[in-house]
Amino acid sequence: MQDALRGGAVSMDERRTSAETREPLHTETPPPTPAPRIPATILVVDDEPLARQMFSDLLEARGFRVITVGRGEEVFAFLNEVDLVLLDAMLPGRDGWSICREIKEQHDALQPVIMVTARTAPEDVVRTFASGADDYVAKPFHVAELAARIDSRLRVHRAELALKNATREMTELAHQNYDLYERASRDAEDRANLLRELDHRVRNNLSVIMGLVSMERNRKPPRESAEALASLENRLRSFLLVYEALRRHNYRTVPVREIAEKMTQRLRNSFDPEQRIKLSILGDTAPLDERQGFSVSLALNEVLTNALRHAFPDGREGELEIRFVEKDGKFCVQVTDNGVGGAPFGSADVLGSGRSIVGALVENELNGTVSYESDDTGTRVTLSFPRNVDHDDQYDDR
């Protein structure tokens, strides 16, 4: 039995080996291989064919792409496609120094230029750097030195380009931030102006509504509650018509003819559902400003309500005409009916009557006049006021 147990036992080494076999292998993902760098392009400028071939062979052996030309004037056609110019100082025609100066001053100040020259006197070295060259190599030269100087200038050039791009991006970002700041400032100012305008507008119009309610409450003699509420409802609905028109026109102007068309339709539904009365609207006019629009709408509601209620009693048929006339800076609204004439419009001395409300609106709000003409052929009410009214106090508290 003991031999059998010993035969079936597993050693610690075997257990360790088994556990290591079961454990998952953790392997690190190798870093991505960087994309190979595109070889730099070197422009060799030398009037000696053998020298050009030598430079080409040496540089291509070190992985550079090489373009060769024999005259300095040929350089400029290749500047957009090369990374560095290897320029001989002594060239036929224009020398290397003048070519270098033109490259730096008229084409690209950051274009790397290495002068290759056998003239190494101090004044020649000074002349080389004064022409704008980034470095120079003296003839004869060591290949390793030439390659090291080219690599050094290319590293500096890449750093210069990176700095230039970063500066451009920072400049663009600064311009964008400035534009955003300006836009935010304008938006904030617009919002502040809008809030001030809304505050004035709401307080002003609430004051008018409160005035209408107060006039109805203090009317002498008072009317039945239902009649008073119906009259007040029509006045507030005329207010609502103007607000809806203002919203459609971006809160700039009030199309008074459009207001009249909708108001007559609404009042006809209330006072003339059988459509015994023929309604017509004549003439057209430029829109009014907000304050004039509210005042004309309220006044027109009073005049039309009076005509529809009183000018055609006992199912009488007739005509009701609204005419808009504008001439010599005067705006006129004429409401004419061929009803019984002398239709009760209340006295201007009766607080809260239709006539007192029309008079207050036209005379006080519009600096205009109201005229009433009535006989047995009908009634005409004319509202007249100057279009260019001084509205400096348009939003003053009342």
DODODREN-790058 format. One record per residue (C-alpha): x, y, z; residue number from 1. Coordinates in Angstrom, 1 decimal. Example, Ala and Ser with C-alpha at 12.3 -4.5 7.8 and 13.67 -1.06 7.14 Angstrom:
2
R     c1     c2     c3 resi
R   12.3   -4.5    7.8    1
R   13.7   -1.1    7.1    2
//
This chain:
398
R     c1     c2     c3 resi
R    0.0    0.0    0.0    1
R    2.8    2.4    0.9    2
R    4.5    1.6   -2.3    3
R    1.3    2.3   -4.2    4
R    0.9    5.6   -2.4    5
R    4.5    6.5   -3.1    6
R    4.0    5.5   -6.7    7
R    1.0    7.9   -7.0    8
R    2.5   10.8   -5.2    9
R    3.5   14.0   -7.1   10
R    6.7   15.7   -6.1   11
R    6.9   19.4   -5.3   12
R    9.0   20.1   -8.4   13
R    6.4   18.4  -10.5   14
R    3.6   20.5   -8.9   15
R    5.6   23.7   -9.5   16
R    6.2   22.7  -13.1   17
R    2.5   22.0  -13.5   18
R    1.4   25.3  -12.0   19
R    3.8   27.2  -14.2   20
R    2.4   25.4  -17.2   21
R   -1.2   26.5  -16.2   22
R   -0.4   30.2  -15.6   23
R   -1.1   32.5  -18.6   24
R    1.8   34.0  -20.3   25
R    2.0   37.8  -20.0   26
R    3.8   39.3  -23.0   27
R    4.4   43.0  -23.5   28
R    3.2   44.5  -26.8   29
R    6.3   45.8  -28.6   30
R    6.2   49.5  -29.3   31
R    5.1   50.5  -32.8   32
R    7.9   50.7  -35.3   33
R    8.3   54.4  -36.2   34
R    7.6   55.2  -39.9   35
R   10.9   55.5  -41.8   36
R   12.0   59.0  -42.3   37
R   11.9   60.3  -45.9   38
R   15.5   60.9  -47.0   39
R   16.5   64.5  -47.2   40
R   17.2   66.0  -50.6   41
R   20.5   67.8  -51.1   42
R   21.0   70.3  -53.9   43
R   24.7   70.3  -55.0   44
R   25.9   73.4  -56.9   45
R   29.3   73.1  -58.4   46
R   30.6   74.0  -61.9   47
R   33.0   70.9  -62.0   48
R   31.2   67.8  -63.4   49
R   33.7   65.5  -61.5   50
R   33.0   67.3  -58.2   51
R   29.2   67.0  -58.8   52
R   29.6   63.3  -59.4   53
R   31.8   62.9  -56.3   54
R   29.3   64.7  -54.1   55
R   26.4   62.7  -55.6   56
R   28.1   59.4  -54.9   57
R   29.2   60.3  -51.4   58
R   25.8   61.6  -50.3   59
R   23.7   58.9  -52.0   60
R   25.9   56.3  -50.2   61
R   24.8   57.9  -46.9   62
R   21.1   57.8  -47.8   63
R   20.5   61.3  -49.2   64
R   18.6   62.1  -52.4   65
R   20.8   64.3  -54.5   66
R   20.1   66.9  -57.2   67
R   23.1   68.5  -59.0   68
R   23.4   71.7  -61.0   69
R   26.4   73.5  -62.6   70
R   25.4   77.2  -62.3   71
R   24.2   79.3  -59.5   72
R   21.2   80.7  -61.4   73
R   19.8   77.1  -61.7   74
R   19.4   76.9  -57.9   75
R   16.1   78.8  -57.7   76
R   14.1   76.3  -59.8   77
R   14.7   73.6  -57.1   78
R   14.4   75.4  -53.8   79
R   10.9   74.2  -53.2   80
R   11.9   70.5  -53.3   81
R   15.2   70.4  -51.5   82
R   16.1   70.4  -47.8   83
R   19.6   71.8  -48.0   84
R   21.9   73.5  -50.5   85
R   25.5   72.6  -50.8   86
R   26.9   75.6  -52.6   87
R   30.3   76.2  -54.1   88
R   31.6   79.7  -53.6   89
R   33.5   80.1  -56.8   90
R   31.0   79.7  -59.7   91
R   31.0   81.0  -63.3   92
R   28.7   84.0  -63.7   93
R   27.2   84.8  -60.3   94
R   29.3   83.6  -57.4   95
R   28.0   81.4  -54.5   96
R   27.9   84.3  -52.1   97
R   25.5   86.4  -54.2   98
R   23.3   83.3  -54.8   99
R   23.3   82.5  -51.1  100
R   22.3   86.1  -50.3  101
R   19.4   86.0  -52.7  102
R   18.2   82.7  -51.4  103
R   18.0   84.0  -47.8  104
R   16.6   87.5  -48.6  105
R   14.1   86.7  -51.4  106
R   13.1   83.1  -51.1  107
R   13.4   81.4  -47.7  108
R   15.5   82.8  -44.8  109
R   15.3   79.3  -43.1  110
R   16.7   77.4  -46.1  111
R   19.9   75.7  -44.9  112
R   22.9   76.6  -47.0  113
R   26.4   75.2  -46.5  114
R   29.2   76.9  -48.5  115
R   32.0   74.7  -49.9  116
R   35.1   76.8  -50.6  117
R   38.9   76.5  -50.8  118
R   39.1   80.2  -49.6  119
R   39.5   80.0  -45.8  120
R   41.1   83.3  -45.1  121
R   39.4   85.2  -42.2  122
R   37.9   87.8  -44.6  123
R   36.5   85.0  -46.8  124
R   34.9   83.2  -43.8  125
R   33.4   86.5  -42.7  126
R   32.1   87.1  -46.2  127
R   30.6   83.6  -46.2  128
R   28.6   84.1  -43.1  129
R   27.7   87.7  -44.1  130
R   26.0   86.4  -47.2  131
R   23.7   84.3  -45.0  132
R   25.3   80.9  -45.1  133
R   24.6   78.6  -42.1  134
R   27.9   76.8  -42.2  135
R   30.9   76.2  -44.5  136
R   33.2   73.4  -45.4  137
R   36.8   74.0  -46.5  138
R   38.3   72.2  -49.4  139
R   39.7   69.6  -49.3  140
R   37.3   68.1  -46.7  141
R   36.8   64.8  -44.9  142
R   33.6   62.9  -45.9  143
R   32.7   62.3  -42.3  144
R   33.0   66.0  -41.4  145
R   30.8   66.9  -44.4  146
R   28.1   64.4  -43.5  147
R   28.2   65.5  -39.8  148
R   27.7   69.2  -40.8  149
R   24.9   68.3  -43.2  150
R   23.1   66.2  -40.5  151
R   23.6   69.0  -37.9  152
R   22.1   71.6  -40.2  153
R   19.2   69.4  -41.1  154
R   18.4   68.8  -37.4  155
R   18.5   72.5  -36.8  156
R   16.3   73.1  -39.8  157
R   13.7   70.6  -38.6  158
R   13.7   72.2  -35.2  159
R   13.2   75.6  -36.9  160
R   10.4   74.4  -39.0  161
R    8.7   72.8  -35.9  162
R    9.1   76.1  -34.0  163
R    7.7   78.0  -37.0  164
R    4.7   75.7  -37.3  165
R    4.1   75.9  -33.5  166
R    4.3   79.6  -33.7  167
R    1.8   79.7  -36.5  168
R   -0.6   77.4  -34.7  169
R   -0.3   79.5  -31.5  170
R   -0.9   82.6  -33.5  171
R   -4.0   81.1  -35.1  172
R   -5.2   79.9  -31.7  173
R   -4.7   83.4  -30.3  174
R   -6.7   84.8  -33.2  175
R   -9.5   82.3  -32.6  176
R   -9.5   83.0  -28.9  177
R   -9.7   86.7  -29.6  178
R  -12.6   86.2  -32.0  179
R  -14.3   84.0  -29.4  180
R  -13.8   86.7  -26.8  181
R  -15.1   89.4  -29.1  182
R  -18.1   87.3  -30.0  183
R  -18.8   86.5  -26.3  184
R  -18.5   90.2  -25.5  185
R  -20.9   91.1  -28.2  186
R  -23.3   88.3  -27.2  187
R  -23.2   89.4  -23.6  188
R  -23.8   93.0  -24.6  189
R  -26.7   91.9  -26.9  190
R  -28.2   89.9  -24.1  191
R  -27.9   92.8  -21.7  192
R  -29.6   95.1  -24.2  193
R  -32.3   92.6  -24.8  194
R  -33.0   92.1  -21.1  195
R  -33.2   95.9  -20.7  196
R  -35.5   96.2  -23.6  197
R  -37.7   93.3  -22.4  198
R  -37.9   94.9  -19.0  199
R  -38.9   98.2  -20.4  200
R  -41.3   96.6  -22.8  201
R  -43.0   94.4  -20.3  202
R  -43.4   97.2  -17.7  203
R  -44.6   99.7  -20.3  204
R  -47.2   97.3  -21.7  205
R  -48.3   96.1  -18.3  206
R  -48.9   99.7  -17.3  207
R  -51.1  100.2  -20.4  208
R  -53.1   97.0  -19.5  209
R  -53.4   98.1  -15.9  210
R  -54.6  101.5  -17.1  211
R  -57.3   99.9  -19.2  212
R  -58.4   97.7  -16.3  213
R  -58.5  100.8  -14.0  214
R  -60.5  102.8  -16.5  215
R  -63.1  100.0  -16.8  216
R  -63.2   99.6  -13.0  217
R  -63.8  103.3  -12.5  218
R  -66.2  103.7  -15.4  219
R  -69.2  105.9  -14.6  220
R  -71.8  104.5  -14.8  221
R  -70.4  101.0  -14.4  222
R  -71.3   98.3  -16.8  223
R  -72.5   94.8  -16.1  224
R  -69.6   92.5  -15.2  225
R  -70.0   90.2  -18.2  226
R  -70.0   93.1  -20.6  227
R  -67.1   94.7  -18.9  228
R  -65.0   91.5  -19.0  229
R  -65.9   90.9  -22.6  230
R  -64.8   94.4  -23.5  231
R  -61.6   94.0  -21.6  232
R  -61.0   90.6  -23.3  233
R  -61.2   92.2  -26.7  234
R  -58.8   94.9  -25.7  235
R  -56.3   92.4  -24.4  236
R  -56.7   90.3  -27.6  237
R  -55.8   93.3  -29.7  238
R  -52.7   93.5  -27.6  239
R  -52.0   89.8  -28.3  240
R  -52.3   90.4  -32.1  241
R  -49.6   93.0  -32.0  242
R  -47.3   90.7  -30.0  243
R  -47.8   87.9  -32.5  244
R  -47.0   90.2  -35.4  245
R  -43.9   91.5  -33.6  246
R  -42.6   88.0  -33.1  247
R  -43.1   87.2  -36.8  248
R  -41.2   90.4  -37.7  249
R  -38.3   89.9  -35.2  250
R  -39.7   92.5  -32.8  251
R  -38.9   95.3  -35.2  252
R  -42.2   96.6  -36.8  253
R  -45.9   96.1  -36.7  254
R  -47.8   95.5  -40.0  255
R  -50.9   97.5  -39.2  256
R  -52.9   96.3  -42.2  257
R  -52.3   92.6  -41.1  258
R  -53.5   93.6  -37.6  259
R  -56.7   95.2  -39.0  260
R  -57.5   92.1  -41.1  261
R  -57.2   89.7  -38.2  262
R  -59.0   92.0  -35.8  263
R  -62.0   92.5  -38.1  264
R  -62.3   88.8  -38.6  265
R  -62.2   88.2  -34.8  266
R  -64.7   90.9  -34.0  267
R  -67.1   89.8  -36.8  268
R  -67.1   86.3  -35.3  269
R  -68.3   87.8  -32.1  270
R  -70.7   90.5  -33.3  271
R  -71.7   89.5  -36.8  272
R  -71.7   85.7  -37.1  273
R  -74.3   85.9  -39.9  274
R  -72.0   88.1  -41.9  275
R  -74.7   90.7  -42.6  276
R  -72.1   93.4  -42.7  277
R  -69.6   93.7  -45.6  278
R  -66.1   94.4  -44.4  279
R  -63.4   95.9  -46.6  280
R  -59.9   97.1  -45.9  281
R  -58.4   99.6  -48.4  282
R  -55.0  101.2  -48.8  283
R  -51.7  100.0  -47.6  284
R  -48.9  101.5  -45.6  285
R  -45.4  100.9  -44.3  286
R  -45.3   99.1  -40.9  287
R  -45.4  101.1  -37.7  288
R  -43.0  100.9  -34.8  289
R  -44.0   99.0  -31.7  290
R  -45.5  101.8  -29.6  291
R  -47.5  103.2  -32.5  292
R  -48.6   99.7  -33.4  293
R  -50.0   99.0  -29.9  294
R  -51.8  102.3  -29.7  295
R  -53.4  102.0  -33.2  296
R  -54.5   98.4  -32.5  297
R  -56.2   99.4  -29.2  298
R  -57.9  102.4  -30.8  299
R  -59.0  100.5  -33.8  300
R  -60.5   97.8  -31.5  301
R  -62.6  100.4  -29.8  302
R  -63.8  102.0  -33.0  303
R  -64.7   98.7  -34.8  304
R  -66.3   97.3  -31.7  305
R  -68.6  100.4  -31.4  306
R  -69.5  100.2  -35.1  307
R  -70.3   96.5  -35.1  308
R  -72.3   96.7  -31.9  309
R  -74.4   99.8  -32.6  310
R  -74.3  100.9  -36.2  311
R  -76.4   98.0  -37.6  312
R  -79.2   97.3  -35.1  313
R  -82.1   94.8  -35.6  314
R  -80.3   92.6  -38.1  315
R  -79.7   95.5  -40.5  316
R  -77.2   94.9  -43.3  317
R  -74.5   97.4  -44.2  318
R  -70.9   98.1  -45.0  319
R  -67.9   98.8  -42.8  320
R  -64.8  100.1  -44.4  321
R  -61.3  100.6  -43.0  322
R  -59.0  102.8  -45.1  323
R  -55.3  103.5  -44.5  324
R  -53.9  106.8  -45.9  325
R  -50.4  108.1  -45.5  326
R  -49.4  111.5  -46.9  327
R  -46.9  114.2  -46.0  328
R  -45.7  112.3  -43.0  329
R  -49.2  111.9  -41.6  330
R  -50.7  108.5  -41.0  331
R  -54.5  108.3  -41.1  332
R  -56.9  105.5  -40.3  333
R  -60.5  106.1  -41.4  334
R  -63.3  103.8  -40.2  335
R  -66.5  104.4  -42.1  336
R  -69.9  102.7  -41.9  337
R  -73.3  103.3  -43.5  338
R  -75.2  102.4  -40.4  339
R  -77.8  104.3  -38.6  340
R  -75.5  107.2  -37.8  341
R  -75.0  108.7  -34.4  342
R  -74.1  105.3  -33.1  343
R  -73.4  105.7  -29.3  344
R  -69.7  105.9  -28.8  345
R  -69.9  107.4  -25.3  346
R  -68.7  110.8  -24.2  347
R  -65.1  111.7  -24.0  348
R  -65.9  112.9  -20.5  349
R  -67.1  109.5  -19.4  350
R  -64.1  107.7  -17.9  351
R  -63.6  104.3  -19.5  352
R  -65.8  104.9  -22.5  353
R  -64.6  103.9  -25.9  354
R  -64.3  107.6  -26.9  355
R  -62.2  108.4  -23.9  356
R  -59.9  105.5  -24.5  357
R  -59.5  106.4  -28.2  358
R  -58.8  110.0  -27.3  359
R  -56.2  109.1  -24.7  360
R  -54.4  106.7  -27.1  361
R  -54.3  108.9  -30.2  362
R  -53.8  112.3  -28.5  363
R  -51.4  111.2  -25.6  364
R  -49.6  108.3  -27.1  365
R  -49.5  109.2  -30.8  366
R  -49.5  113.0  -30.6  367
R  -52.4  112.9  -33.0  368
R  -56.1  113.9  -33.4  369
R  -59.4  112.1  -33.6  370
R  -62.4  113.4  -35.6  371
R  -66.0  112.1  -35.6  372
R  -68.5  112.7  -38.4  373
R  -72.0  111.2  -38.1  374
R  -75.3  111.7  -39.8  375
R  -78.2  109.7  -41.1  376
R  -76.0  108.1  -43.8  377
R  -73.5  106.7  -41.3  378
R  -70.4  107.5  -39.3  379
R  -66.8  108.2  -40.0  380
R  -64.0  108.2  -37.4  381
R  -60.6  109.4  -38.4  382
R  -57.4  108.8  -36.5  383
R  -54.5  111.0  -37.6  384
R  -51.0  111.2  -36.3  385
R  -47.5  112.0  -37.4  386
R  -45.4  108.9  -38.3  387
R  -42.2  110.3  -37.0  388
R  -43.1  110.8  -33.4  389
R  -40.5  111.5  -30.7  390
R  -40.2  108.2  -28.8  391
R  -37.5  109.1  -26.3  392
R  -39.8  108.2  -23.5  393
R  -41.1  105.1  -25.2  394
R  -40.1  102.8  -22.4  395
R  -40.4  105.3  -19.5  396
R  -42.4  104.1  -16.5  397
R  -45.9  105.4  -16.3  398
//
